[in-house]
Structures are given as structure tokens and as C-alpha cells.
Amino acid sequence: MRQYREQKAQVPDAILLFRMGDFYELFFEDAELGARLLGLTLTSRDGGRTPLAGIPHHALEGYLARLVAAGCKVAISEQIEDARQAKGVVQRAIVRIVTPGTLTDEALLDRTRSNVLAALVTQGGQVGLATLELSTGEFVVQLCPEARVLEELGRRAPAEVLLPESDGPARHPLEGELRGRLEVPVTYRSAADFTPARAEQLLRGHFETASLEGFGFERIDLSLQAAGGLLAYVRETQRAAARHLRPPRRESLDEFLVLDPVTLRSLEVERTLRTGAREGSLLAAVDRTCNPMGARLLRNWLCYPLRDRVEIAARQHLIAALREAAATRAALRRTLKALGDLERMIGRLGVLRTTPRDLRALGFGLRQLAELRTALRGLRCAEADALAAPLDGLDDVAARLCAALRPDAPLTLREGGIFNDGYHAELDRLRLVTRDGERWLVEFQAREIERTGIASLKVAYNKVFGFYIEVTNANRDRVPPDYVRKQTMKNAERYITDELKRYEADALSAETRANDLEYELFLALRDGLLADIPAMQRAAAALARLDVLAGWAELAATRHYARPEFVTEPVLSIRGGRHPVLEQVLEAAFVPNDTELVAGGASLALITGPNMAGKSTYIRQVALLALLAHCGAWVPAEAMRLGLIDRIFTRVGAADELARGQSTFMVEMVETANILHNATARSLVILDEVGRGTSTYDGVALAWAITEHLALQTGARTLFATHYHELTELAELLDPVFNLNVAVREYEDQVVFLHRIVPGAAGRSYGLHVGKLAGLPRAVLERANAVLTELEKTFARESQRPVLAAVQRRRTRQLRLFEEPEELIVRQLRELDPARCDPAAARELLAQWRRLLGLPDGPPGSPP
């Protein structure tokens, strides 16, 4: 146990899996925890003083996945010498430490999602952020304000975040938000790993450069300090060089349209709000990728839409070329589907944990590059040629791998069966000995009978004496001189020859020697590929990009998508737009709609109409089409024309955050405040039912003021769906505001939702009709109808007079919503003495009240 205790002391915060023969053993607290998490049988040794549990070595991946999913850090200790050659205790060493952010094994990873490790360094309100996808080698650094780091991490969705330890007992100020809001594991690391000097040493040493200027870094800033902390952690956990890590690439927040976690959630970009499932999300709707590399890139593109019109146009152009070339597109997609996950195969090669099966699949994939680049160049498109270029120069690597490795190459390294016959002469000889041993013995016996003339001579084997030639005593005088006596029997003598000795040595050890030779040959083949990693990574990145764009071309062709047109004016014009998710569910039943917004002009649409009529669908649809357009994709519409958007804001849905002490309404106000503080004239804002979480008057007041601010101060292109019909009066007061409603058709006591957006304000909300559709009891509906009738008699005046607009016309400069004339009228009625009010005074009083309400002095129906 001394060896175990020494290794456990190296990783006190990890579960140590200690290899002993065919099992990984867990001891002490690790055994108790493992038994609880994995359902293992807990036993003991040393008279019960040492708790013990174990897992079979061949089942490691399954148990490892469960431990990592439970948030555990796991260290794996392997035997590093052959037990047959060990003198005393077999030598063991920790070969890797597995954490949520450092996964590379295929069985532990989601094929369609990146597994990101992140590190943060904060100073003076600025944050250096570094992210690494260890399974592919993608390494990104950026600087961002501390106020925006959580939204940036929300987009990157890390599996683990590294933070530098502080000098005192205080925890990092972001830890609570990371663990709570983002639900990501946090690992504290020595602050020494994040210093500028240590970061420069680590980065220069790993990438073998005298300076980092060649990567575009003139000095070590906070982002590179975070990168240094990441690199130190990778070296500690992987116990290997990680040769596949790409040099860190600087990204700027200004390169991409901003989507904060609220927007990603509200628009259901990755997951649905109701179930949290991928199915029903935008990602699922536009995913036509054929390869895991493309699937991961697609998610990244959707979370990071572009703001560069040149790059957007390049993607659009290649989609157009692929859309027109249906046969080429189909051939490319078939080949991409068969390629396998080259990025992660290369990643496992970089950390020296690749398998023979990995390298065989890598060779097969690289062999397809010639066909792919020929097809791309056949499109006669500059963007296609740019994707074809990185596919050159790897044919020799593909040929080397395919010539060396068997098509059915195994997962293991020590059990043989890796290389093709003919790859290595000595390996072929050892295999021949193993496979053809019986035939050789028969042939050897026949030769010796012919040479000696002893017809009864036979060649045999036993465990005590090995191989031997047996000659009866009657033929003993005919034995050749090169026969060496080995054993005397009652009626025979047993002999050995030099040739039979050599065969015995080969036969008894040939399989072991062949397996050992294959292992050495595999290591040499693997190490010879390390220099080709950068070229292979460039090819894999091009293939991932091709997969996404070919999938989008397929989508554009089969679902009749249109190419968005980007213009310099801040407009958003959509003709016949369709929701990219719902149209695939509803097919022909989906109703297309138009949109026209102009920042600085008619920029804010107030949308009223019944529940379930499609207001929320419509505003989300517009935002999703804008998002897709900025990704370079084509969109489900007849036509789309827009100016670049800097950020999409959303305030939709309702969700309590009780753990943070926030009610539904508080969450709503916090999200709305974020919009009002950060939206610009280049933003797109969608609001759904803002203000409904409080009293009616408070809600209307807030919604009114918010609308005014967006229309007059911000100027953002805005869609605001509401049931507050009072807000529709703003269209009469503010030039940027206009009304839209969802058309309905009434027939007898039935209401038909047409789902078409038309100009003007809605007259009713049809809430009782929706209650009927939901199955409310008839008695409840009848009572609600009676109450509604009474309320409409008493309070509803929308159809008769625009009260708030009338007040506004009398107060051209100042907006004072609730200086209500009704309150004055009610008070005067209460103070009125009917006995002292003659008919003339009554008529004058009525005339005053009508003027106060903004009604004409003449008969009903006269203009004011």
C-alpha cells in the first residue's frame, strides 16, 4: 500500500483508480465514494481496516463517464512495467487526471458539442478569458469587461472553469455566479500559474518560440495570463505534451453579434424552454450536418453570428454555389458522412492516447480528401477553392496509414492484430511461426525421415522437455551426428537439433514477441505523425466548415430559403417570413408574415391580438431570421433585406429565480433594464408582455415608459407584443411607433385565429375563447363572461375614445399618464347637490365633462 499512498498524496482531491492486474482498485474514502456513486460492492482487506472496491479494466470508460458526470476528478494509475519482468512490486504511475473540462476519450464526449475548459483572470474591472477545447486543440483568448464575462461564458458553455487562488480565505467574486447561474464546476489553481512571467514561460515553451509576437501578441495581457493557467493545468492532467494545441487565437467582442444567455434561452437557440430538449430548438431545425465536426461548428456559429459583411457574403456565396450543384452537394455530403470525427482523432493523437483503430480511421478519412477537393474545385467558386486548399498535401500520410494498418485494427495496443501483412519482415516471420507452427512441424518431420531413412521417427512436444525428435532403440544406430540426446526412454531415445531449438524458441515466444514488436512499430508510426498535426487540423477545420455550409445549402434547396441582402441602412425588411422551427412542424399550415422596421423611422411595432394567435411566434421568428442571416445562412422567407445588427435583446417568457431571491416580475425588470441600458440604434429588441407581472396600472405605466424610451431615446428596431391596449395610443403620439395586430375571424360564438399580422390595433383579446379551448368548466366560463360584460360597461372605453392620446394632445411636451379626468368627474359628482342644480347648470356641467374627456361639444359622433 506504500505505492498507493504515495500516489494518492499527489492527487488528494481526486478519486484514484489504481491498476492491479485486471482491475482498477479504489481504497479508503475513494472506495466508499465509488461504491455509492457507481453501485460497486464495498469490501475490505487487512481485517476490515482498508475499505476496497474495484472495477474491471475493460469497463473503465463506462465507470469513468459516470464519475465525471457526477462532478468528480479522477486520477488513473497504470502499471508501467511488464509484471513478468518486474522484480518486486510492479512499477505504477499516474498517467492522466480526468476532469470535466479535459475529456478526450470518445466515449466520454458528446459528439455534437464542444467540451470547453475556461480560465479567468480579473483585474481592475477587466477580465482575461482563455478557452481550450482539449479534444480538438482549439485555443481562444479574449479581453472583456467584467460586467460581460458571464454572458460570454454563457455562450461558450464551458464544462469547467479555472480560477486563481487568492491570498486570503475569500473566494473569487465570480464563483457564486459560475456555480449558480451557469452551473459549471469551478477549480481553483495556484495563482503562480497565472502570473505574466509564468504564462510567457509556459506559452513560449509549449509552442517552441522565442516570442509570442508571431501569434499577434506584443505583450502578456490578462487573456494570456489566463491561457498560461490553462496550459499548466493541461500539462498536469494529461501527463503528455498535448502536441495538437493550436497557438492561442485572439477574438474580439466586436467581431460577433452579441447574444446573452437570456436571448439564447428565450429564442430557444440550443434548447427548448419547456423541456430543455435539443429537439424543437433552432439548432435542431437548421442542423443538416453529416459529420460531428460540422455539428459542433454549427452550434458555435449560431451562438456567434458575424458582424463582418465580407465573411457573411462568403458563406452566402458558397451556399448559393452548393445549392445549384445538387449532384456535387449530394456527393460531398455522402463523403463527409463517412469521414469520421477527424478533429478528435487528431486530438487523441496529440495527447498520445490514440488507438490503432483511430489511426486507421484517420487514414481512411484523409484518403477521401482528394475526392473532396476535386469536387470543390469543380464548383468554380473562390470560396470553394479556399476550402479545397487545406485538403492538399496529406495524400502521403493517408497512404502511409492505410498501407500500414489493418482495416479491422483493434482498440488495444498490446494484443497484436494492428499491422497488415507485408508491412514488416520480422513481424511477418513471427506471425508465420505462430500461424503455421503445426505445418512446419509436419514438414520438419518429413524432411528428417527422408534424411535419416527412419520411417518411425516422430517429432513431438511436452511441457517438461519442450520439442524433441523420438527414435526407437532399434534405429538408434542410424541417428545423425547433429542429433543431441535429450532424454532416454525404455524403448526409445529423444533428441534435439539446432534447427528444432530455434523453432522452439520462436514458437514458444513468437506471439508475445510479435505483439511487442507491433506495439513498438505502432509507437513509431504514431510519433511519425506528430509533425503532420497542424496540416491535418487545417484540413479538418475546412471539412467542418464545408459540412455546415453544404447542410445549409441542402436546407435552402429543400425548404425554399432565400438569400438575405445586407445593406448599409438600419432596416429590417422581411417578405413572407416563416418561423424556422415551427414551419417544419406545421408544414403547409404555417402562415408567412411580413416585417418592416427602420431605425430612425418606423422602428417600433406594437403588436396586439388574442392569446394563442401567434404574437410571440412572430416576434421570435423575426429575431431568429435576423440571427440566421448574420450567421451567413439563407433564411425561410421570400426575401429579406437588413442592415447589420450589433445585438439581439429579448424579454420573453416568465421564470422565477427563487434561489437568487428574484420573483418573476423582478427577473422581468432586470432583463428589461439590461435592454434599456445597453441597446443601441443598431440593436434588435423583442419584448413580450412586459409589465404583466404586477398590477394593471403599474404594468401599463412601465410598458408605456419603456416604449417611449426605446422609440425616442434608443431608436432600436423593436417588436413589442402586448395585451395592454392602452399602449396602442402611442402610435398617435410618437412617429417611430406603429400598430400591428393578429387577424381573427369571428363566426357566431367561434373565433378563428388567422395567424396573419396586419396593420392596426386589435379590439379585443379573446381571453375567454382561449379559456374555452383550454377546457375551463362551462360554469366558470359563463361566470367570467358575465363579469366581463359588467366590467366593459363600467370601464372599457377604448372603442369610444383614445383617453391617453387625448390627454397627450392637450399636453404637447409633457407625458403625464394618470392625471385622469375620470377622477375629477367622479369627485365633482360626489360633491354635487342635485337640489341646487337646475337644467341649465346641469347641461353646462355635462359639456365641461365632455370637453375634459376630449369629446366634441356637438352630438355623438361629431369630431373632437
N, C-alpha and C positions, 0 to 999 in steps of 0.2 A: 504493500500500500504506500510505501515511501514515494514511488514514482507517481502515483495518482495524486498524493497530497502536494507534491512539488508543482504539478501541472495545474491543479485546482487553485493554488495560490497565485498563479499567473492570471487567472480569469475568475476572480471571486464573484463577479456579477453575472456570470454565465452558467448555464447548465452544461456540465462536461460529459460528453459521450466518450467513454474510454474503451477502445477496441481491445477485446480479449478473445482471440480465436474467431469464431463465427458470430460473436455477439458484441454489441456496444453496451457496456455496463454503466449503470448510474449508482452512485453511493451516497450515503448520508442524506442531507437535505434534498439533494438533487433526485435521489431515488424516491423520496416521499412526494416531491412535487411532480415528478414524472408519472408516478403511479396515479396521482389524482388527475392530471391533465390528459394522460394517454390511456387510462384504464389498464395499466400494467399490474401484474401480480407483484406485490411487495413481499420480499423475503428478507433474510438476514444471514450474516456469517459471524464468525468469532463469538459464538454463543449468544447471538442476538444483539451484540453491541454495534454492528455495522449494517444498517438498512441497505438493501440491494434490490435493484430491478434491472431488467435488460431487454434489448430489442434485437432481433436478428439483423445481421449486417445487410442482407439483401432487401430488407424492408425499410432502410434508413430514410429514403426520400419521403415516404408517406408520413412517418412519425415526425420528421423534421418540419414538414409543411404544417402539421398541427401545432407544433411548438411555436413556430414563427407566427402563425395566425393568432396564437394566444398572447403574443407580445413578448415572447422570450428571446433572449440572446443565447445562442448555442455554440459551444466550442467542441470541435471534433478532433479527437486524438487517435492517430493511426499507428499501427506497427510499421516502423521504417526499416526493419531488417527481417530477413527470412528466418522464421522460427527454427528451421532445420539447421541453420548455421549459427544460431545465437549461442553465446557462451554465458549462461546465467539468464537473467531477466531480459526478455526481448525489449529492444530499444523502441520507445514510442515518442511521438512529438505531436503537439497541436498543429494541424496542417491548415486549419482555417477556422474563422469565427463567423457564424451566420447570424445576421441581424435583419430586421425588416427592410432596411434600405440597401443591403449589399447582396441581394439574391442574384445568382447567375444560373442556377440549375433550372432546366426547362420545366421540371415537374413542380417547382415552387412558384412559377411566374404565371401571370395572366398573359396569354399570347397577344391580346389586343390592347394592352395598356402598358405604358412605360412604368418602370419601378424606380422612382427618383429618390436619391439621397440629397438632402439640402443642408447647408450650413449658413449661419448668420453671424455677422459681426456688426455691432451697433456703436455709434459714436456721434454725439452732437446732433441728434435728430436724423442722421443719415444711416442707412443700412447697406452693408455689403452682403450680397446674396450670391452664393455659388450652388449650382445644382449639377449632379452627376447621375447619369443612367449607367450603372456599372455593367449591366448586361450587354450594352451596345457601345459604351465608351463616350457617349455624348456629354460634353463638359461645357457649361454655360456660366458666365458671371455677369452680374449687373449691379448697378447702384440705384437705390430708390429711397425716397423719403420714408421715414419710419411709419408715417401715417398710412402708407400704401403697401407696406410689406405683406400684410395679411391677405390683401386682395390678390397680390401677386402669387403668394404661396397657394391661395385657393385655386388659381388657375393651374399651377404646376402640380398640385396634388401630391406632395412628397409622401413617401412611405415612412420616412424617418428624418428628423431634424437634429443637427448637431449645434450645440450652444457652448461657448467658452465658459468655464467655471469662473466664478467671481472670487475675490479675495475673502469676503466675509460670508456670513450664513445666508445672506439674501439671495433669493432665486432670481433668475433672469426675468425682466418685466414682461416679456412676451410669452413666457412659459404657459401661463394660465390660458391665454387665448389659443395657443397652439394645441394644447391638450383638450381644451373645452370646445371652442368653436370649430377648429379644423380636425379635431380628433386624431392627431398624429402623435406617434411616440417621440419623446424628446430624450436625447442622450447628451449628457454633459461630458466635455472633454477638457483636458488641461489647456489653460489659457496660453501656455507657452507655444502650443501648436498654431496659434492664430496670430502670432506677432509678425511684423513685416519681415524681420530678418529670417525667421524660421520659414515663413511662406516662400520667400525668394529662394532659400536653400533647397526646399523640397521641390519646387516647380522647376528650377533650373536643373537639379539633379535628375528628376524623373524624365524630363524631355531632352536631357543631354545638350543643353545650350549654354552659351556663355552669358546670354542676356535674354530678357523676355520681349525686347523691342521688336523682334521678328514676328511676334504674335500680336503686335499692335499695342503693347503696354509700355509706356515710358517710365512708369513708377509703380511701386507696390501700393495700391489703394485698398480700401476696405473689402472690395469684392475679391481681390487676390488673396488677402489675408484669410477670408472665408474659404477660398479654394485650397490654400495651404492646409487648413484644418481638415478639409475633406480628404486630401491626399494622404495625410498622416493616418487618418482612420482607415482608409483603404489598405494601406501598407500593413497596418496592424492586423486587420481582419482577414486579409487574403493570403498573407504569408507568401506572396508571389509578386512579381514585378508589375503586373497589370499593364502589359505592353500595348494593349489596344486603346488605352485612354487617348482621346484626341486632345490637342492643345486647347486650353480654355478659349471660348469664343465670347466676345463682348456683345451683349444685347442691350438696346436702349428701350426704355418705356415708350418713347415716341415712335418706334417702328410699327407698333401694333395698335389697333383699335382696342380700347380698354373695355373689358368685361369683368366686373367684380363678381364675387361669389353669389351675391343676391341676384344679379342678372343671369348668371349661368344656371342658377336654380330655377328662377322664375320662367325662363324661356325653355326649360327642360332640355338643355343642350346635351347633357350626358345621361341624365336620369329623370324619370317622371316624378312629379311632385307627390302623387298619390301613393305609389308603391315603391318608388326608388329603383325601379327596374330599368334596364337599358332599352328594352322593347317599348316603343312608344315615344322615344326621345328623338331629337333631331339627329343625333349621331347614328342611331339605328336606321332612320329613314333615308339618309343620304350615303350610307355605307354600301358601296358596291365593290369594295376591295376584294382581291383574291388571295392576298398574302398577309401574314401577320405584320410584316414590316409596314405595309401600306395602312393597315388598320390602326397602328399606333400613330403614324404620321397624321392620319385623318383627324384623330382626336386632338392632336396638337394644333393643327391648322384651324379647327373650329374654335378652339379656346384662344387662339392668337390670330385673329383676322388682320389682314395687311392694311397699311395706310400708304403704301407706295403704289402709285398708279401704274408704273412701268412693270413691276412684278405682278400686279394683278392682271395686267393685259397679257403678260407672257403666259400665265396659267390659262387665261381665257382662250388664247390663240391655239395652244396645244389641244385644249378640249375641242375646239372647232375642227382642227385637223383630224383628230381621232373620231369625232362624231361622224364626219363624212366618209371615213375609210372603214366601213363596217367589217370587212373581212380581215383587214390588218388588226383592227381593235380586238376582234374575237381571238385571233391567233396570239396576240400579245397576252391577253388575259389567260388563255389556256396555259401558256408557258409560265407566267407569273404564279399561277396556282400550284404548279408542280415544283417550283424552285425550292421551297422550304424557307425557314427563317435564317437567312444568311447572316443578318446583323448579330443575332445572338449566338450563332455558331462561331463567328469570329470573336465575339466577346469571351466565350469559354476557351477559345484558343489563346487569347491574350492573358488569361489568368492561369493557363496551363492545366485546365481541367477539361479539356476536350476529350472526346472518346473516338475510337475508330469509326463508329457509325456516324458521328458528327462530321469527321473529315471526309468520309465517303460521300455524305450528302452535300457537303460543301463543294467537293469536286464535281458532282453531278450538276449542282446549281451553276457553277462557274462555266461549265461546258455549254450551257444554254445561252451564254452571253453573245456568242457570235450570231445566233439566230435573231436575238432581240435587237442588236444594234443594226443588223441589216434591215429589219422591218422598220425601225425608227427612221433610218436614213431614207427609206423609200417613201416616207411621208412628205419629203421635200419641204421641210419646215425648220426654221432656225432653232426653235425651241426643242424640237425633236432631235436635231443634230447635237444640241447641247447636252441632252440626256444620253445620247449614244456615246459621246466621247469618253466618259469614265468607264465604259464597258470594254474598252480596248486594253490590251496588254496583259491579260490574265489567262490566255489560252494555254500557255505552257504550264501554269500552275494547275489548271484543270486537268491537263493531260497527265501530269505527274501523279496527281491524286488518284485519278481513275485507273491508271496503269498499275499503281501500287496496291490499292485496297480492294478487297473482295466486295461484290455487291451486297452480300449479307454480313458485312463486317459487324462484329459484336459491340456491345456497350462496354465490356470489360477489357483490361489491358493485359492481364496475366494468364489468360486461359487459351491463347492461340486463336487461330482462325481469322487472322487480321489481313494477311497479305495474299495476293494472287500467286499461283504457281508461276515460276519463272522470274519472280522479282529478285530473288537472291539465291545463289547456287548452294550455299551451305544449308540454308533453310530447306531447299528442295531435297537435298540429300537426307537430312534428318527426318523430314516428312516421309520420304520413301522408306526409310528404315522402319518407321512407326507403322505405316500403312501396309508395307509389303514384307513384313518380317516372316510370316509363315511361308510365303512363296520363296523367299531367299533360303530358308532352311531346307525346303524340299529340293531346291536346285543345288545347294551345297552338298546335301546327302547324295544326290545322284552323281555329282562330279567325283566325290570321294569313292563311291562304289566302283565307278569306272576306272579311277586312278589306281585303286588297290586291288581290284578284282574280287573283293569280299562282298558277296551278294547279300549277306545277312547284316552288314554294317548299318547302324542306325544312329541318327542324331536326336538327342532328347534334352530335357531340362528338368531340374528340380530346384527347390528354394534353397537347399543347403549347398549344393555344388555348382549351381548355375547350369550353363550349357556344356554338353560333353558329347564325345563320339564313343559309342559302345561297340566292342569287338569281342566275339566269343573266344573262349580259350582255344578252340580248335583252329582258329585263324590267327592266333597271336603272332606266329612267325612271319606273317605277311604284312604286318604293320609297318608303315614307312618310318624312316628315322626322324622326321619332323614331328611325329606324334609324341606328346609328352604325357606320361602316365599321370592320372589324376586320382583314380580310385580303383581298388581291386575288389572284385566281387567273387562269389563262389564259382560261377561258371563263365565269368567274363571280366574284361578289363575296360576301364573307362579312360578316355584320353581327351586332350585339348590341343588345338593348334593356334598359331599366332593369328590366323585369319578368323578363327572362331572366337578367339579372345577379343579381337577388335569388334566383331559383330556384337558380342555380349555387352561390351562397354557401351556401344551405340544403342543397342536395343533396350537395355535397362534404363538408360537415361535420355534417350532420343526425344521423347515427348517433353520432358522437363527442359532439356536444352533448347528444343525448338521454341517452346513458349518464352523462355528467357531471351532468346535471340529476337523473336518477334517484338518483345517489349522494347529492347534496345533499338531495333530498327524503327519502331513507331516513334520513340522519343526523338530520334534523329530526323525523321520526316516532319514531325510536329515543329521542332525547333527551326528547321529549314524554312518554315512558312512564316515565321515571325516578321521577317523583313517585308513580306508582301501584305501585311495587315493594312497599312494606310491605303494602298490601291484597292484592296478588297472592300474596305469601308466606303470609299468613294463610289464604287460600283453599287454597293448595297443601298446607299443613300439615293442614288439615281433610280434604282429599281422601286424603292418605296414611293418616290415622287411619281414615277410612271404609273404605279398601281392606283394611287389616289386619282390622278387625272384621267386615266383610262376608265376607272369606275364612274367618275362624274360624266365622262363622255357617254358612257352607256346609259346613265340616268337621263341625260339631256335628250338622247335619241329616243329612248323608250317612253319617256313621260312628257315629251314635248316642252322642254325647258327653253328659256330664251336667254340670250347673252346680254347682261346688263351693260348699259352705256354710262361711263363716268364722265361728268362734266365739271367745269370749274364753278358753276353757280351752286349755291347751297339749296338744291331742290331735292325732292323725293317724289318721283312720279312713277306709279305702277299702273299698268293697264291689265286687267284680267288676272290679278294676283291670286295665288292659291296657297293654302297652308301646306308646307312640305310634308308634314306628318299626316294630318287628317285626310288630305286628298287621297293618300294611298289606302286609307281605311274605308273611306266613303265612296271612292272612285267617282262614278258619274254623278252621284248625288251631291257632290261638293259644289257650292256656288262661288264662282270667282268674284272678286271685287276690285275696284279701282282705288287709288290713293293719290292725292295731290297736296304736297306740303312745300312751302317756300319760306326759308328763313329770311326774315326781313319783310315778308309779305304775309300771305295767309298761312301762318306757321302752326296754328294750334287748333286742332279739331276736337270739339266736344261731341261725344258720341252717346246718345241716349237710346233707349229702347228696352224691350222686355228682357227679363231674365231668360236665359237659355236661347236667346235669339241669335247670339254669335258675336257680341261686342268684344268679349275677351279674346275669342279666337281671332278676330280681325286685327286687333292691335298687336297681338303676339305674332301673327302672320307677317305683318309689315316689318317688325323687328327682325324676325328670322330671315326674311328675304334680304334685308339690308346686311345682316351678318354674313349670309352666304355670298352675297355679291363681293364683300370685302375679302372673302377667302379666295376669290378668283373663280368661284363656281358659277355655273349658269343657274337660273332660278325658275321656279314654277310660275310663270306669268306669260302673257302675250308680249309684253315689253316692259322694260324698267330703265329709268334714267335717274341718276342721282349724283350729288356732289359728295365728296369724301366726308365721312363721319369720324369724329375723334373718339366718341364713346357712346355706348348704348346704356341708358339708365332704365330701370324698371321698378315699379312699385305695384306689384300684383299679388293676389293671394293673401292669406292670413295665417300667421303662425305665432303662437306664444313661444317665448324663450324663458320659461319659468326658472330654469337653472341659473339664468343671469338676472333674474328679478324683473323681467320685462314682460308686460302684457301684450296682447295682440295690437292694441292701439299704440302703445309705446314703440313697438317694433316698426309699425307703420310710419310713425312720426320721425323716428331715427332715419329710416331709409329715405323718407321724403326730404329731410334736412340735408342729407348727403347729396341729393339731386340738386337742391336749390343752391348749395354752396359750390358745387363743382361743375354743373352743366355749363356749356358754352353755346354760342350760336352755331357751332358745328356738331353739336350733340343731337342724338335722337332720344326722346323721352317717351315712355309709355306708362300711363297711370291708369289703374283700375280701381274704381270705387274708393278713392282716397277720402277719408273723413267719416267713413261709415261706422267706425268703432267707438263713437261717442254719441252724445245727444244730437238730435237733428240740427238744432240751431248752431251748436258748436261745429258740427261737421260741415254744414253749408258755409259757415263763416271761413273756416280753414280752407275748404276747397276753393272758395271764391278768391281768397287772397293768394293762394298758391297759383291759381290760373292766371291771375293778374301778373304775378311776378314772372312767370315763365313767358307770358306774352309780351310784357313791356320791358322787363329787365334782361332776361336771358336771351330770348329770341330763338330758342332751340326748336327744332321740328318736333312737335308734340302731338300725341294722341291720348285723349283723356276720356275714358269710358266712365259714365256716372249715372246714378239714378236720381241725383239732385237736379230736378228740372229747373230750379231757380237759376242754375248756372247758365242755362241757355240764353238768358237775357244779356250775358256778356257779349254775345255776337253783335248786339245792337250798340254796344259801348266801345268795344276795342276792335280796331281794324284787323289785327292778326288772328282774331278768334272767329271761327265759323262753326256752324252746327251740322252734324250728320246724325242720322238715326237708322235703325234697322227696321226695314219694312215688314209689316204684318198685314194679314188679311183676315177680317172678321166675317164669319158666316153664322147667323143665328147666335147660338151660345158657344160657338167654337172659334178658336183663334189659330191661324196657320202662320208659322214663322217662315218668312221667305228668305231669311239669311242674306238679304241684299242691302248693302249700305247705300243710302240715298241722302240727298241734301235735306236740311231742315231738322227741327227738333221733334222728338216723339211726344205724343199727347198723353200716353198712359204707360204704366209699367207692366200691367197684366200679371201682377204677382199672384192673384187668386187662381188664375189659369194654371200657372206653374205649380201651385199647391195641389190643384186637382190632378195634374199629370203625375205628381209625386205620390199620390194616393192618400191625401189627407181625408179623414172621415167626412161624410156629407154634412153632418150636423155642424162640424167646425167650419166648413166652407160656407154654409148658409149663414151662420152667425157672423163670420168675417165679412160677408157681402153686406149684411145689414149695417154693421159698424162702419164699413167703408162708405156706404151711401150717406150715413149721417155725418161722417167726417167731411165728405165732399161738399155737403150742403153748408157746413159751418165754416170750413177753412179753405177749400180749394178755389182759387181764383185765377189759376194760370191761363185758363182759356178765355177769360174775360179781360184781363188787363195785366200787362207786364209791370208789376209793382216796383221791383227793384230798378228796372230800367227807367220808370217814370221819376223815381227819386233822383236817379243819375242825371236825367235831363235838366232837372232844376239845380243840380249842383255840378257844374261842368268840370270843376277842378278837383273836388274832394269826394272820395268814395266813402260814404257812411251808410253801411248796410242796414242797420237795425234801429234807425231813428224812425220807427214805424208810425204812419198816420193812423193806423187802426187803434193804437193805444190812446192817442189823443181823442179820437171819436168816442171810444168806449168810456173814457173818463168824463167827457162832456155829457154823454147820455146819462151817466150815473148822477151828475150834478144837476141835470135839467129838471125843472119843476113844470110838469105838463099844465098845471092850472094857470101858470103865468105866460104860457107860450101860445100866442094867437097864430092863426093860419099864415099870416104874412111872415112872422118871425120864424115859424117852422120851415117855410119854403126857403127863406134866406139861409137858415142853418143847414138845410139839406144841400143847397147849392155850394156852400163853403166846404162841406164834407166831400162832395163830388170833386171839387177842384183840388182838395187836399189829396184825394186818391188818384188824381191825374185823369179824371173822367171829364168828358165835354159837358158844357152847360146846357146843351140842347137835348133833344130826345135821345133815347138809347140808340146806339149805332152810329151817332154823329162822331166825326173825327175829333180827337183831343186838340 
